[in-house]
């Protein structure tokens, strides 16, 4: 999860690539439940068709946690600060 993204940002192209370090400087990419930063994806059986849901949240305040927190803790903090959200299935 990436959080504290500047509100005027229009695109996050390639921001999940930790090697290229393309995320905005203000943004923080938290650890996943495996304890390291980056996306961990389930592996569909037999290369079956699958979809991903991407959700963007509009928050009242910045989140004051560091990148070592897990997704569950971060999700709890996001839910308490949420103004609106939008999701897309890809």
C-alpha contacts under 8 A as a table, 3 or more apart, distances in Angstrom:
res1	aa1	res2	aa2	distance
1	X	29	X	5.60
1	X	30	X	5.59
1	X	31	X	7.53
1	X	32	X	7.40
1	X	38	X	7.55
1	X	39	X	7.63
1	X	71	X	6.92
2	X	5	X	7.27
2	X	27	X	6.47
2	X	28	X	5.47
2	X	29	X	4.21
2	X	30	X	6.29
3	X	27	X	5.58
3	X	28	X	5.38
3	X	29	X	6.43
3	X	30	X	7.78
3	X	63	X	7.49
4	X	26	X	6.48
4	X	27	X	4.81
4	X	28	X	6.37
4	X	62	X	5.70
4	X	63	X	6.57
5	X	9	X	7.32
5	X	24	X	6.90
5	X	26	X	6.43
5	X	27	X	4.72
5	X	28	X	7.71
6	X	9	X	5.64
6	X	24	X	7.70
6	X	26	X	6.95
6	X	27	X	7.28
9	X	12	X	7.81
12	X	15	X	5.26
12	X	23	X	6.93
13	X	22	X	7.97
14	X	17	X	5.69
14	X	22	X	6.35
14	X	23	X	7.75
15	X	18	X	7.43
15	X	21	X	6.92
15	X	22	X	4.67
15	X	23	X	4.37
15	X	24	X	7.85
16	X	22	X	7.49
16	X	23	X	7.07
16	X	38	X	6.72
16	X	39	X	7.66
17	X	20	X	5.64
17	X	21	X	6.45
17	X	22	X	6.94
17	X	38	X	7.85
18	X	21	X	5.13
18	X	22	X	7.51
18	X	38	X	7.11
23	X	27	X	6.51
24	X	27	X	5.31
25	X	28	X	7.87
28	X	66	X	7.54
28	X	67	X	6.19
29	X	37	X	6.43
29	X	38	X	7.37
29	X	67	X	5.94
30	X	36	X	7.87
30	X	37	X	5.66
30	X	38	X	7.68
30	X	66	X	7.25
30	X	67	X	4.00
30	X	68	X	5.95
30	X	69	X	6.18
30	X	70	X	6.70
30	X	71	X	7.28
31	X	34	X	7.37
31	X	35	X	5.34
31	X	36	X	4.56
31	X	37	X	4.01
31	X	38	X	6.73
31	X	67	X	5.89
31	X	68	X	5.42
31	X	69	X	6.08
31	X	70	X	5.46
31	X	71	X	7.02
32	X	35	X	5.51
32	X	36	X	5.68
32	X	37	X	5.73
32	X	38	X	6.57
32	X	39	X	6.92
32	X	40	X	7.13
32	X	70	X	5.44
32	X	71	X	5.65
33	X	36	X	7.56
33	X	70	X	5.40
33	X	71	X	6.16
33	X	72	X	7.85
35	X	68	X	7.42
35	X	70	X	7.07
36	X	68	X	7.87
37	X	67	X	7.83
43	X	47	X	7.95
44	X	47	X	5.69
44	X	48	X	5.84
44	X	49	X	7.67
44	X	50	X	7.05
45	X	48	X	5.93
51	X	89	X	6.45
51	X	90	X	5.54
52	X	89	X	5.55
52	X	90	X	5.31
53	X	87	X	6.57
53	X	88	X	5.63
53	X	89	X	4.34
53	X	90	X	6.32
54	X	87	X	5.50
54	X	88	X	5.44
54	X	89	X	6.38
54	X	90	X	7.69
55	X	85	X	6.81
55	X	86	X	5.62
55	X	87	X	4.19
55	X	88	X	6.59
56	X	85	X	5.58
56	X	86	X	5.43
56	X	87	X	6.38
57	X	78	X	7.67
57	X	82	X	6.48
57	X	83	X	7.51
57	X	84	X	5.98
57	X	85	X	4.28
57	X	86	X	6.63
58	X	82	X	5.89
58	X	83	X	5.45
58	X	84	X	5.19
58	X	85	X	5.91
59	X	62	X	7.05
59	X	78	X	7.13
59	X	81	X	5.15
59	X	82	X	4.55
59	X	83	X	5.39
59	X	84	X	7.31
60	X	81	X	5.44
60	X	82	X	6.38
60	X	83	X	6.25
61	X	81	X	6.52
63	X	77	X	7.11
63	X	78	X	7.56
65	X	69	X	7.10
66	X	69	X	6.34
69	X	73	X	6.41
69	X	74	X	6.61
70	X	73	X	5.56
70	X	74	X	6.23
71	X	74	X	4.99
71	X	75	X	5.86
72	X	75	X	5.07
72	X	76	X	6.33
73	X	76	X	5.16
73	X	77	X	6.49
74	X	77	X	5.12
74	X	78	X	6.17
75	X	78	X	4.99
75	X	79	X	6.11
76	X	79	X	5.32
76	X	80	X	6.55
77	X	80	X	5.38
77	X	81	X	6.62
78	X	81	X	5.32
78	X	82	X	5.99
79	X	82	X	5.31
82	X	85	X	7.40
